[in-house]
Amino acid sequence: MLLGLCNVKPDEARRLLALFKESREKGFLVFPEDGIPDQVRSLIEQERLANKITVWSMNVIPGPLQIPDYIRALIERSVRAQTVSAEEIIAAKTARQGIFHYSREFVFYIHEQALHLPVGGLAVMREQLLHVLAMANRLYITVRVVPISLGAHAGLSGSFRLLSYEKYEPVVFTETENSSLFVEDKASLRTYVDVLELLDHQALDAEQSKELITSILG
């Protein structure tokens, strides 16, 4: 009725009503439309707003901790290698590291297998692990390793990150090969929080994790 009183044209009114309905949905799915995955852009925007970011990564070093050569090696072995600009994606992902600031809190749970996977070769992995250690020494960054010796663990369903905000409800971000999902309904969030709480008990503590990474470097 208000749109009619404002003399909004029918096509525009339908577009606005569709947006209104979409805004009432819990969670949203993102598909890429060009060389740089839209999930990278969307995630960057959400990470900038979050005051705490908790990441669980089962197979690779978490994105915000990746060095350029590591990112490049991941892209070169991916199915997108021939269709995307590696340098554009590297630039976009490296820009994410601008989120690191002492006013925020970062917790990274990483499975030990990700530390052993020689992405880019031994030289690249050495630099990557040294970078993880250096970042872990910052007071506002915590790195926790889930050891291989544990066997089955709470995070077997896959990697994800929990974004917590000062003024908004938390959101969970998950991604697949060509899409990503932001989850915000309370039931789903509770499940992901439960996973993180279990990982908190199953992972090595921060100092033990640093020692394990140092031993791999040695």
Protein Blocks (a to p, Z undefined) as FASTA:
>chain_A
ZZmmnopafklmmmmmmmmmmmmpgcjddddfbfbdfklmmmmmmmmmpcbdcdddfkbc
cfklpcfklmmmmmmmmmklmmccfklmmmmmmmmmmmpcfkbccdddddfklmmmcghi
jklmmmmmmmmmmmmmpmkbccddddfklopafklnopcdddddfkbccddddddfkbcc
ddfbfklmmmmmmmmmmmmmmpccfklmmmmmmmmmZZ
